Amino acid sequence: MPNIASTRSASRPLRATAIAVVTLAGTAVHLPSANAAPHAVTLIADTNRDGRLSDADLPGRGSWSDGRGALVMPNLDDSADRCPTLGDNGSRLGDDALAACNDAADEQVDGARDALDLAPLRLAALPKLGPGAYGRISVNHTAAPYTRLFRRHEGGLPTPLGTDARLTADELRSGVDLALEARDLVRDPKVFDGLIDVTLEVVDGDRVTRDTARLRVAPLILTHDLLPVDRMVISDNSTTPESAERHGHDPDVPARPVEKGEKTFRGRLRAALAEAGLNDRLLEYPTGGDRWMRDQFITGYFEVPGPAGTPRRMRVLLRSSDVMPEGSTRAFPLRDAGRSAFTVLRGPGTAAVQQYDTGRVGDSERSKLWGSFSSTGNFLVAPPDKRFPAGRVLYGSDGGQAAPDPTFTQLLQAQREQSPLAVDTSWLAVGHIDEFLSFVPADTERGWAAVVADPALGTDLLRKAGASGLLREKSVLEGNHLATAGIDRALDLLADQLGLSNQDIVRVPAIFTRLEVPGYPRQDIVANRLPAIANGVATGTRTYLAPAPHSHAGPDGRDVFERATETALSAIGTRVAWVEDWDYAHAVGTVGGEIHCVTNALRDLSAAPPYWRRTTGTPLLSETD
């Protein structure tokens, strides 16, 4: 597997402080002041979230709240790059088999880096136990299938505790250092809600004493577009996912342009990133021609406290749950290009996860409704604010069958932090929320603004420029009418749910057209007639990448849509870098797409404050500009 360490969150070395009594696998352990009573059973976890074990963790260790309680990382990366990309006989692994491999899939710890993804626990010494005493450590019934306990050893890697989890009197007298592994993230809270109760029971003669520490599996936090771009991911259309699986793939080697307009798009994208201060950031992802990069996965991360409260993070690529109307099988149910998240990007510090409803496989007729809505291009994250300190997930839906896979949205809801909100996008042909909405930083009290497509503004600009011929087309008249109504409904919802006001909205010109697609199960649908400026990408450096709109030259020779957009965004402190994508994205197929559709971004996670500290009065975004 190629080395793409630059795309992953580097593990920071954990530092033992000067007052640490014991250091285990890089975690400073401060022995609690256990009293001399022979049965003062004490099981301690990082309750106060400062990245170490100490007396400060004792209060409340048996409960969990938003403000206090230990966290454990879902150990889903591949620390030793050991996960195979092919079966033993050289055949392609099925989607589920490909996703099943990760560090938590076996009982061994794959090196010191893997050990850091386990949550430390400490059984305080019980020096006065009788000779026949013993202890047993257990995990609550619902959490047991999703966890694994290890014993830590000074100077060595943790080893599995064993099925009986029995501890001898000698071990209990000396104290025992343990580690807890979370084997998955929370997917369905009715099955597993993420709370883990680890209980130590000590039997000494006829006396039985217990202590419990409660932990929670760290939630998946999806990234928002105000975080700085680390790497911009684009499609390597010349390399198929299967070829990458069989022969390997170096994502840092520039791909050969093979699609119409691809060379121009790539060159202009590089130049635009350079304008944003992001040189040499492109990452090549093999798709074999499925250029819609945003539809392959959406990015996020797990985080837990590290030393001195500095968070340790694991990048997560959440694969699209798009069961395609044609070509899906039980072994290969999902969009093929999504596999490269596992075979190319997964590795040390980077996990890949998939979640889909197996009942959808083979239902090709209804997949025409489901498929596009399940693509991850249909998901955005509104940036953090006081209502939603981790940001809020938004996705397009009609409230019925034309909606994302319900098990996928259930997984997002189960994280408890970003409260997914469905927005009516039934009026859009593709149905993706990013066709009319994005977010940029703003010099306002909120700190960010919504970039929203405005057909009325687009119409007015063209009329004033003397280019009203387009506006007389029946499909454009009807399309703008349908789009205006749909966008107004969406803004009413966002005003109610996010508190957006007119001061939080930047309207950019747009022109829509009504489509008639024979045999398609949805009608009265529209697409962007001209490249959708709202379908752009905020870089995290105050520069917004937008598609060249191809509207009409004004008196100064500048495109009137470009001029209006630059004026509107400059008023809130954001620059615009224009990217030519007409042939490569906009004019492809019946509907096409824009920059946001054909790129993806791995964001700089260090710019985000720890999610457990995002409370009212705490800065929600770091000062990176």
N, C-alpha and C positions, 0 to 999 in steps of 0.2 A: 504494500500500500504506500502511496507517495507521502512524503513528509509535507504536511500543510500546517505546521505548527502555528504559522502566522494567523491562521483563521480560527484558532482555538484560544480559549481563556487559559493563559499560562498559570500553573499552580504557583502560588506564592509560598516561599519557605515559611513554615511556622516557627516562631521564635519562643523559646522558653525564657521566662523572665527570671531575674536574679533570685527571687524568693521561691521559685519552684522547687519542690522537694523531689519529685520524680518526673521524668520526661519519657513519654511512651509514644513511639511512632510520630514524633513531632508535635504532640499535644501536651502542653504543660498541665500537670495534674497537681493541684494543691490538696494535700490530704486534709479532709475535714477534721475538726476537733472532736472526734468521737470521744464520749466520756468513757470512764473506765468500767461502766456496768457491763457484765458479760453478755447481755442480750440487746445492746444498743444497735440494732440492725440499721444500717444506713446504706442506701443505694442512691448514688448521685449522678445526675446528668447536667448538661450545661443549661440550667434553668434560666439564668439571667442573660444568656446569649452574649457572653463576652469572649467566647472562644476558649475557655479553660474551665477546669473543675476546681471549685474552692468552696469555702464555708458560705460564700454569698449565694450559692446555688441551693442551699438547704431549704429555705422557706418556699412552700408552694410546689415542691418538686413532684407531688402526686397529682397535680392538676395542670391544665393548659389554658391559656388565654391569649388574646392578640398581643398583650403587652409582656407576657412572661410564659416561659415554657421552652423546652429543648426542641431542636429541629434536627432532622436526619435527611441527608441527601438521597434522592432516588439514584441508585448506583447504576446508571444505564449507559455510561460511556464505554469505551473499549480502550482501557489504559495501556494494554500491551499490544494493541493492533493485532489481536489474535483471531478476530471474527472472520470466517471464510466468506468469500464472494461466490464460490461455486460448491456444488455437492461433491462427495467423495468420488463419484464416477464422472466428474467433469460437467455434469448437467447444471443448469441454472437452478438455484434455490428458489422455492416458492416464496411469495411475499411474506407469509407468516413465518416461515423458517428463517428468512433473512432478518426479520425484525426481532426474532427470539434471542439472538446472540447479544450479550452485553456482559459487563463485569459481574452482575448479580446472577447470571445464569448458571454459575457453578459455585462450588464451595471453597474455592481458593482465592487468595488475595494476590492480585497480579502486580506485585511490586509496591514500593513505598508510595507512589502516586495514588494507586488504588486504595491503599490503606487510609489515606487522607479523606476519602469519601465516606468513611464509616464514622458514626457518632460515638464518641468515647463515653464509657460508663465506669464508675468506680464503686466497688464494694469495700467499704471502710473496714479496717482490721478489727477483729473481735478476739483480742488476746486471751481472754479468760474462759473460753469455751471448754466444755468437758471433752474427754477423749473420744466419746462415741458420737459427738455432734456431727451434723452434716447440713449442707444447704442445697437448695434446689432453686434454679432460676427459670422463669417461664415468661411467656408473652401471651397476652390475652387472645382468646380463641379467634376472633375475627381478624386480628392482625397477624397471627402466626404464619399463614401461608405467604405473606408479603414481606417477611422479615427473616433475618438470620443473625444469630449471635456468634461472636468470635471472642477468643481469649487473646489479649494483648501480651506480648513478651518484650521485655527490654532488649533492644538491639536486634530484634527479629520481627518477622511479619506475623500478623495475627493468624491464629488457626481456629478452625471451627470448634465450637464449644462441645458439640456432640449432642446426640438425640436425647439422652437422659438428663443432660445439663446438671449433673450432680457435682457438688463441691465438697471436698473433704474438710475435716476439722483443721488440719494443718493449713490448707489454703485459706480458709476463713480467718484463721488467726493472723495470717500475714497480710490479708487484704488481696483483692483480686481486681485486675484491670481488664475490662471487657470492651467490646465494640459492637454496635448494632448496625446492621446493613438493611436498608430499605430496598426491596427487590423490584419495586414498581412505583409509579406515581398513582395517585388516586384517579380512578376512571369512573366509578359508579359508587357514590357514597352509601347507597343502600347495601352494597356488598362489603365495602371497606371505606370507612370515612377518613382514614389517614391518621387516626389517633392510636398510639401504641403504648400499652401499659406493660412495663417490664417489672416483674415482681420477684423479689428475693425472699424465700422462705427458709428460715433456719430452725432446725430441730435439735434441741439439746436436752436429752432426757425426756421429761414429760412437758417441757416448755416449747411452744412453737411461737415464733415471732416473725413478722413480715414487714417489708417496706416496698413501696412502689414508686417508680419514676415514670412520668408520662412524657412522651415525645410526640411530635407530629411530623408526618412526611412533608418536606418542603414543597410548596406549591409550584406549579409551572407558571411563570410570569411571561406573557408575550411582550415583545419589545415594541416600543412606539417609534415613530419616525423622527423624533427630535433628538434621539441619541446619535452620536457621530457615527458615520459609516466607517467600519473597519475594512471590510472587503465588499465590493459590489459584484454580485454573482450574475453571470450571463450565460446563455445557452451555447454550448459547443455543439453546433448542429451537425458537424462532420463526424462526430463520434457517437455511436449508439451506446445506451446503457449496457447492453450485453457485451459489446467490445471492451468497455471499461472493466467489466467484471472478469473477462477472460484474460485480458492483457495488461491490466493496470491503467492508470491515468494520472498524469501530472497536471493538476488544475492551474499551475502557474505558467504553463506553456501556452502562448496565444494560439487560439484555434484558427483554422483556415476558414475564411468566410465562404459559404456555399449558397446562401439564400439571396434572393434579389434584395438589394438595398442594405445587405448586412455589413459590407465593408464601410459604407458611408456612415451607417449608424454607429458602428464600433469606433470609428475615428472621431466622430463628434462627441460620443459619450466620454471617451478618454479626455478630450479637450475640455468638456464641461466639468469633469471631475477635477481636472487640473485647476480650472478657474475657482473651484471650491477648496483648493488647497489639498486635494486628495490624489496625488500622483501615484501611478502604478498600483491601483487598487483592484483591478479586474481579476476575477476568479472564474475559471472556465469549468462549467458543469455539463457533463455529457448528457444530451437529450435525444440525439439522433434526429433532430428536426422539430421537436416539440418545443418551440421557442418561448412558450409562455412560462417564464421562470417563476413568476410570483404564484402560479397555480400549482407548483410542485410541492412546496412546503412553506410554512410560516415559522419565523424564528422566535425563540424565547430562551429562558434560562431557569435553572434551579439555583438557589443561594442559601447558604447556612453561615452562621457566625464563624469567623476565623480568629486569629490572635488579635487581642486588643479591639475586638469588635469588627475588624476588617473582614468583609464577607469573602467566602470562597464560592466561586460560581462555576457552574457547568452549563455550557451552551447546549440548547436543545433545538433540533429541527423536527417540527411536527408535520409529518407527511400529509398531503391532501388525502381526503377520504373519497375522492372522486372515482366511483365505480362507473367506468365508461359504458355508454349504451351498446357499443360493439366491441367484441374482442375480449371481454372479461371472462375469466374462468375461475374455478375454485382455487387453483394454485396461483394464478396471476390475476387477481380481481381488480387491482388498482392501476392507475395510470403508470405506464412503464417507466417514464422518466423520473418519477418519484423515487425509484429504487436507488438512484445515485446518491441520495442523501445518506444511505447506509453504506454503500460500497466505496464512495469517494470521500465524503466529508466526515462520516463517523470516525472517531478515534479517541485519543487521550484528551479529556476535557470537553468532548463533543458527543452528545447523545443524539440518537434519532429514534423517533417514536411514531407509531401509526395506530389509528383507531378507526374502525369502520364497521358497519352493520353487515354481517355476512348474509343476511336475508335479502339484501339488495342485489347480490350477484346473480346474474341470469335473467333479471327482470328488465329486459332491454327496452320495453315500451315506456315504463315509468322512469327508467334511467334518463330519458330525454328531459324529464323535469328535474330530476335530482342532480345529474352530473355536474352541470355548470355551477349550480349553487353550492356544491360541496367543494369546489376548487378553493384553495386558500387565497386566491386573488379576491375572493368575496369577503375577506376578513380584514378589518382595520383595527387599530388600537388608538382611541382618543387619548391624547397625552394626559399625564397626571394633573389633577387639581384637588381642591379640598374635599370635593364630594367623593372622588375616586383616586386615592393617593397612589395606586399602582397603575392608573389609567383604566380605561373601560373598553372592552372588546365590542366592536360593532360588526354586524354581518347582514347581508341582504336575504330577504325571504318574502314570500307572499302570505305567510302565516298558515300555509297548507302544505300540499305536496311539493310545490316549488320552493324548496328549503334545503339547507345543508343536512347531511346525515345527522340524525338526532343523537346518535351515540357520540359523535364528535363534539357537538355543542354541549352535551351532558358532561363530557370530560372537562371542557372549559369551565362550565358552571361549577363543577366539583372542586375546582381550585380555590374558590371562595373569595378571590381577591379582585377580579376584574369584571364581574357581573355582566355577562354577555347580553347584548341588547339587539333584538331583531329590528331591522329597518325595512320598510316596504320597498322592494326593488322590482316588483312584478311588472312594472312599466318598461324595464330595460330588457333588451333582447338577450343579452348574456346574463343579466341579473346581478352583476357584480357591483358592490357598493363603491368601488374605487373608480367607477366610470364618471362619477360626478362629485367626488369628495376626497379631500386629503387634508393634511395638517402641516403647519409650518410654525416656527417660533415667531413671537411677536413682542414688540415693545409695549406691552400692555400689562395691566394688573394680573390677568390670567396667565400671561407668559406664552400663549400660543393662540393661533387662530385657525379656523376651518377655511380651507380653500374650496369654494363651491361654484359649480358650473351655473351660469346665468344665461339662458336663451334670450331673455329680453335685452340684456346688455349686448349680446352678440348681434341681435337683430338691429338695434339702434346704431351700433358702430358701422355695420355694413350699409345701412341706409344713408348715413351721413357721409360715407366714403363714396357714395354713388355706385354701389355694387349690390343693388336690390334684386337683380335678376334671380339669384339663387333663392331669395326669400319668397318668390312667387310660385315656386314649385309646390304642388299640393302636398307632397310627402313631407316637405320641410315645414309648411304651415301646421300640418297635423302633428308632426313630430315635436316641434317646439311647444305646442299646446299640451301634449301629453307629458312632456318632460317637465314643463313648468309646474304642472299640477303635482307630479311625483316629487319634485324637489321641494316644493312648498310643504308637502306633508312630512317629508323627512326633516326639514328644518323645524317644523312645529314640534316634532317628537324630540329632537335634540335640544330644543329650548326647554322642554319640560324635563327631560331626563338628565341633561348635562348642564342646564342653566345657561346655554348659549344665548347671547343677545346679539343685536346687529353689530355691536362693536367688536364681537368675536368672530365675525364672518368677513372674509375677503371674497367678493364676487368677481369671477373671471369670465370673459366672454365665451360662449359656446353656441353651436348650432346643431340641432338634432334632426333626424329624419325618421319618419315612420316606416316600418318594414312589414312586408307581407311575405311570410315564409310558408309555402304550401306544406301541409302535413305536420307543421310544428304545433305542439299542444297549447302554446300560449299565443294570443293575438293582442292587438293594440299595444305593440311593443316598439321601442325606438332604439336607435344607435347614434353615436356622434357622427355627424356628417363631415365635420372638420376635426382635425386632431384635438383631443380633449385635454386642454391645459390643466384641468383639475386632476388628471391622471398622471401626476408627476411624482417626484421623489424629493423629500427634504433630506439634505445631506448631514445635518447636524452641525454645519459650519456657516449657517445663515445664507446658504445658497440653495435655491430650489431648482431642480432639473425639470424642465418642461419641454413638451414636444413642440417643434416649430409648427404654428397653427395654419399656415398657408391660407390666410383670409384674403386681405386686399391691401395694397399699398396706399398709404395716406399721402397727404401733400408733401410731407418731408421724405417720402420714399420708404418709410418704415411700415412694416405690417401693422395694421391698426389694432389687431388683437394683441400683438406683442407689446406695443406701446402702452395700451391700457393695462395690461397685466403688470408690466414693470412699474408703472405708476402706483398701482394699488398695493403691490407687495413692498415697494420701497417705503411706503408710508408706515409700515410696521417693522422696518429694519431688515427686510429679506431681499436678497438679490436674486436674479433669474439668470440661469444659463440655459440656452436653447439647444435642443438636440433634434437633429433631422431623423425622423422615424417613419415617414410616410410609406415608403416601399417595404420596409422591414416589418412594420407593425400595423400601422393604421389601415392600409389598403389590403390587408390579408384576409381572404375569405369573405363571408357575408358581412361580418361585423368588424373584425380587426380589434386592435388594442393600441396602447401607447406605452410610454416608458415604464410606468409602474407595472404594467402587465408583463413586460419582457425582461425585467430585472428582478433581482432579489438582493437583500442586503444583510450581511452579518454586521451587527452594530457593536460599538465599543461599550461593553457592559460596565466598565469602570466609571462611566459617567452617571450611572444610576445609583441613588442611595439605597441602602438595604431596605427591602420592602417592609420589614417589621419596624422600621423607624419612621415610616411615612405617616406622620400624624399632623394634625392641624398646627400650623406654626413652624413646621419643619420645611426647609427649602425642598421643592419637589424636583427640581432639575439642577444639576451642577453647573457652575459657571464655566462654560467651555468656549464661549464666544469672545 
